[in-house]
Amino acid sequence: MVLRAHSKRIVITGILVIWIVKFFIRPYLQLDETTRFIAGIAPNLIGSFVVPFAAYWLLTHADFFNGSLLRFPFFSDMRILCLLSFFLVTINEYLQLVPFFRRTFDYFDIAFSAVGFVLSYYSFNSLQRRSAIL
């Protein structure tokens, strides 16, 4: 249960930081070029970092398949989850090339999403091992 509580805190904090960056910092503050770049990639980096923690937090909820969904090896292997999530993020980024969506495509978003998934995978595994020892 320690890992679930940590996952919940990480997910809620990550979502709040993403909202602050997207809805308050980027639209209302004049940023220099470096800070604008960091504010531009921060939601992708943080969002991809949160994915394994969100999956663990939601898939182990008592009301969701009686909390037993992570007993299946597909859901318990975070490598597969991170790779599938990165694949979906990449598809989403390339769909932004379609003018209908009125969004901007950026290779840095893909690159920093990959960095976020790698960091989250190792962070989640470290936290998982530490909570198993406790």
C-alpha positions, 0 to 999 in steps of 0.5 A: 500500500505504500507504493500505491500512496506514493503513486497517488501523490506523484500523479496528483502533483504531476497533473497539478504542475502540468496544469500550472504550466499550461494554463498559468505560466505559458499564457500569462507570463513573458518568458525568455527563450530558454524558459519558454522552451522548458515550459514547452517541453515540461508537460510532455516530460512530466506527463510521461513521467506520471504514466507508470505511477498512474497505471499502478494507482488506478489498476490496483484500486479496490473497486477496479477489478477488485484490485487484482488486475496487476496479477496479470503479467502484461499489466505488471510489466512496466516496460511494456506499459512505458513502450506502449505509452510512448508509441501512443504519445508518438502517434499523438504528436504526429497527428498534430501535423494534421491542420484540422487539430490546430496543434503544433508538432515538435520533435522535442516533445517526442524526445522529452516524452522518451526521457520522461518514460525512461526516468519514470520506468527506473524511478517506479522500479526503484520505488517498487523495490524499496516498498517491497523491502519495507 
